[in-house]
């Protein structure tokens, strides 16, 4: 997996983790707050209703009318009046309101709110016990809307974050792409220098790659020069600079096998008579200078010095090849 994909996965995982954490904290906090509020409401409403019932006649019809009036004015799941023996005297219950809240969300939140209880008095005696439970299905709906709004705002924030991340990833990817292209250029013996990015870590990598490119270029240039010098030393006579026997014959064979005008020309053999006697009479240094001068003269017979080939067959024999030379009389005159 590429580094860019890993970076994208890390960003997406971080966004999801932030969303899940924010959602969990929001639901937990809201759940606790709603439970507290409804529990207080249950207790307060039960106490107020029980106090009102204690001040009225204890006629069942009167009590039932008061409970019905209270039940119709608010959102209640149930209001139950029981006597001291636990028998139900008056009861009002409402069906659960589901609305558009999914069942899985209701199961996830699962409010646990105890009903409010209060004692109804008949003078100095206890008449009964009142139990009141508020309807909190609307709390589910309110919390569900809050979750939807939070998810919407988080989606907008996530899209904005991904857009910013895309810009950042692109700013990282471009210098990396230039570094990869530079590495490929080095493998093709093309030593380029790339622009240094503003990011410190990427700038260090770019500086190292530029230094590597320059070092490899210098190293290969030096090695190429050494190889050229070695190749010249192997193919040329060290004293005179003329081609040695094998190198001259190889060059001559290549010229003869060609199809252009260079396949025609003239060959001349030059021999230094009594080389050993000259060495004894003039000395090696003087004879060496004479041989070097001889090779220079042979190379200057053709106006194009890169065309004339001069080879040393042995100690005293030299050979001259002049491609495209057809005037043998002029050549003979020059050699004399």
N, C-alpha and C positions, 0 to 999 in steps of 0.2 A: 504494500500500500504506500502511495506517495505521501510526502510530507504535507502537501497542500490538502489532501483528503483527510489526513489525520487532524490537521488544524481545523478544517471545517467540522469534522465530527466532534472535536473538543468544544468548539463554539456552540454547536447545536445542543450537545449534552449539557453544557453550562446553562444555556437558556432554558432547557427543559427542567433542569434541577432548580433553577431560580423560580420558574413558574410553579412547579409542584410545591416547593417550600413556601412560597408566598400564598398559594391557595390553601395549603394545610393550615398555616398560621391564621389566615383570614377566617376560614371556616371554624377553627377551634375557638378563636377569640369571639366571633359572632355568636357561636353556639352557647358559650358560657354566658355572654351578656344577655342573650334572649332568654335563657333559662332563668337567670336571676330576675329579670324584669317580669316574666310571666309568673314566677313563684311569688314575688312580692304582690303582683296584681291579684293573684288568687287569694292570698291571705287578707289583703285589704278589702277586696270585694266581699269575701265571706264574712269578715267582721262587721262591715257596714250593713250588709243585708241581715245578718243575725241580730244586730242591734235594732234595726227597724222592725223586725218580726217580734222581738221581745217586747216592744212597746205597743203592739197591736193585740187585739183579741186573739185568743188561741183557737179560733174557729178554723177548721181545715180549709173551708172555702176561701176565707180571707187570706190565709197563709198561701194557698195555691195561687190566688190572684196576684199577690205580691211577688211570688217567685216567677210567675209567668211574665209579669211586667219587667222584672229584672232580666229574665232570660232573653226577652225580645229586644232589649236595649243594647246588648253587647254580644260579643262573640264568645259563646260558651259552648263547651262540649256537653257538660251536664251540670245540673244543680239538683241535689238530692237532700230531702229533709227526712231524718229518721228519728223515731222516738227513742226513749232511753233503753228500750229493749232491742233496738237495732232494726225494728220493722220500718219499712219505707212508708212514709206518710204522703209525701209529694215528690214527684220526680219529673224532671225535664231533661231530655237528651237530644242531641243533634247528630246527624250523620257526618261522617268524615268528609272534608272537602279536599279533593285531590288536585284539582286544577291542572296545570300543565307541568307540574313537578314530576320528574321521572321517579319510579319506585326505587331504583338503585340509589338515588340521591337521598331519598327519605330514609332508606335503610342505612346509608352512610352516616347521616347526621343523627338520626334517632334521638329526638329530644326525650329527656327523662325528667319530667317536671311533676312533683307531687301536687295533689289538689290542696286547695285551701280549706281549712276546717274551722268552724266556730260553734259556740254553744248558744242555743236559743233558750232564754230564761222565761219562766212564768212566775213572776214575782221573785221570791227567794228560792224557788225550786227550778230544776232543770226540766225544760220542756222537750228538748231534743237536740240533735246534732246536725248541723248544716255542712254539707260537703259541696264545694264549688271548684269546677275545673274549666279554665279558659280554653277556647279553641285555638290551638297553635298551628293548624294547617296553613294559616296565612303567614306564619313565621317561616314555614318551609318555602313558600312562594317568594317571600321577600329575600330570604337567604339565597335562593336559586337565582333570582334576578341579579343579586350582588355578584354571584359567581360568574354569571354570563357577562356582566359588565367588566369584571376583572379580567376575564379571559379575552374580551375584545380589546381592552386597553393593552394587555400584555402582548396580544398578537400585533398590534400597531407598533409597540416598542420593540418586539422581536424583529419585525420587518425592517425597522429603522436600524436596529443593531446589525442585522445581516447585511444591509446596504453598506454600513460603515465597515463591517468586517470584509466585505467584498473589495472595497477600496484598499484596505490594509493588506489583504492577501495579494491583490494585484500588484501593490507596491513592493511586496516581497518576491513575488513570482518573476517580475521583469528582471531584476538584477540576477536572480538565480538562472534565468534563461540565458542571459548574456554570459554568465560564467560557464554554463554548459557549452554554449556556442564557442567560447574562447578555448575550452578544453578540446573540443573537436578540431578547431583550427590548429592547435598545437600538434595534434595527432597527424594532421595533413601537412605539417611543416609550414604553417602560416601563422606567424607570430604577431598577433594583434594585441592592442591595449584597449581595455574597456573603461567606460566612465565609472567613477566611484560613486556609489549611492550615498544618501544622507544617513541611513541607518548604520550605527556604529559597527554592529556585528557583521553586517553584509559588507561594509566598507573594508573591514579587516580581511575578509575573504577575498574581496576584489583586489586589494593591494597585494596580497600574497600571490594571487593568480597572475597579476601583471608582472610581479617580480619573477615568478617562475617562467613566464613566457619570455621575458628578456634574458634570463639566465640560460634557458634552453637554446634560444637563438644564438647567443654568444658561444655557447659550448659547441653547437653544431657547426657554426661558422669556423671556429678554431679547428675542429676535427676535420672539416672539409678542406681547410687549407693544409693541414698536416697530411691528409690523404693525397691531395694534389701534389704536394712536395715529394711524398714517398713514391707516388706513381711516376713522377718525372725522374726521380733518382733511379727507379727500376728500369725505365725505358730509355734513358739517355746516358751517354758516356760522361762520367763525372769530370773528366779533364776538359773536353772540348764542347760538351753540350750537344753533340750530334746523337742521333738515334743509334741504339745498339743494333746488332744484327737482326735479332728476332723482331724487335719493334719495327724496324725499317721494312722487313719483308712482309709483316702483317699489314702495314700501311700501303705498301705497293700492291699487295694482293687485293686489298679493298678498292684501290683505284682502278685496277684492271678489270674487276668484276662489275664496276659501275657502268651505267648506260649514258652518262653525260659526257661532256667534252673533256673532262678530266681523265677519262680512260685513255686518252691519247697524249703523247708527249715524247720526251727524250730521256735516256739514261746515260750517265757518264761515270766511268771508273777513274779514280785518281790514286796513284800509289806514290808514297814517299820512299825514294830509293835510299838504300843503305842507312836505315833508321838507327841501327845499332852504332854504326860508325859516327853518325852525327851526334849521338848521345855522348860518345867518348870525346869527340873533338870540341863540341860546343857546351856540353853539360846538359843535364836533364831539364833545368829551368828554361834555358834558352830554347831547347827543342819543344818543350811544352807550349811555350808562347808561340812558336812557329806553327804548331798543329792547331792551336786555337785560331790564329790568324788565317790559316788555310780554310778552316770550317766557315769562318765569317765571310771570306771571299767567295766560297762556293754558294753560300746562302744569298749573297748579294747579286749573283748572276741573274736571278729573276727579280723583276720589279716588285712582285708580291712576295714578301718574305714568308707569309703564312702558307704559300702554295709550294715553294721549293722544299724538297725533303733531302736532308743530308744524313747519311748513315755511316757508321764506322764498322766495317766488317771485321777487321782485326787491328793489330797495332799500327800497320803502315798503309792499309788499304781503306779508301773511302769511296762512297758511292753517292751520286747526285741524281735525283729524279726531279724533272721539270715537267709537270702536267701542262698540256696545251701548248707546249713548245714544239714548233714545227720547222723553224729555221735552224737546221743543223750546222750550216756553214758559220752562222753568227756565233753559235754555241762553241764551235771548234775554235773560232778566233779568240773568244773570251778565255777559253781554257788554256790556250797557249800563252 
